[in-house]
Amino acid sequence: MHAQTLRSYDREGLVSPGRTSGGGRRYSQRDIELLREVQRLSQIEGVNRAGIRRIIDLEAEVDALRRQLSEVKAENAALRDEVSVRRAEAAAAAEAMAALPPRADLVPYTPGTAVVRWSRRPR
């Protein structure tokens, strides 16, 4: 790639290489891959620089959303595991309560079909 093209891409913000102490550009492997993608989009696909910039921005946004989705999925899995543990604890507690003898201080409940309307008495 021609040096003037690299300077142009740098000036337009398509690629932001690191700098040496002398001010020279230092391209990382990610920068080189991005330059190849810019070149492919420009020369093969015929996309203008504004379109290339938009594509790069959207790909970065997609990557960020994928990372966020991965985090949310991991959190969701952890919460599901916690719910399973709590349900097992609740079931064990219910079994333990059912195994206890009935308490005399409680009013027994017998299911029925009678409906009773209750209203507060005026004072």
Residue, then its C-alpha position, 0 to 999 in steps of 0.5 A: m500500500h502506498a505511503q500516501t494512502l496510509r497517511s490518508y487513511d490515518r488522517e480520515g480516521l479509518v486506521s489509527p496506528g501507534r507512533t514511535s518516539g520519532g513520530g513514525r507510524r507503527y501498525s499492529q496486526r489488527d491495524i494491518e488486517l483493518l487496512r486489508e479490509v479497507q483496501r478490499l472494500s475500496q478496490i474490490e467492492g467499490v465502497n467509498r470511504a464514508g461507506i467504509r467508515r460506516i462499515i467499520d463502525l458497525e462491525a465494532e458495534v456488533d463486536a461490542l454487542r456480542r461481548q455484551l450478549s456473552e456477558v448477559k448469557a453468563e449472568n443468566a446461566a449463573l442466575r438459573d443455577e442459583v434458582s435451581v439451588r434455591r428451589a432444591e433448598a425450598a423443596a427440602a425445607a418443605e419435606a422437612m416441614a411435612a415430616l414434622p407432627p401437626r402443631a396443636d396451636l394451628v387451625p387445621y385447614t380442610p379444603g371445601t367449596a363454601v365461600v364466606r364473605w367477610s367485611r369489617r364491622p364499622r366502629 
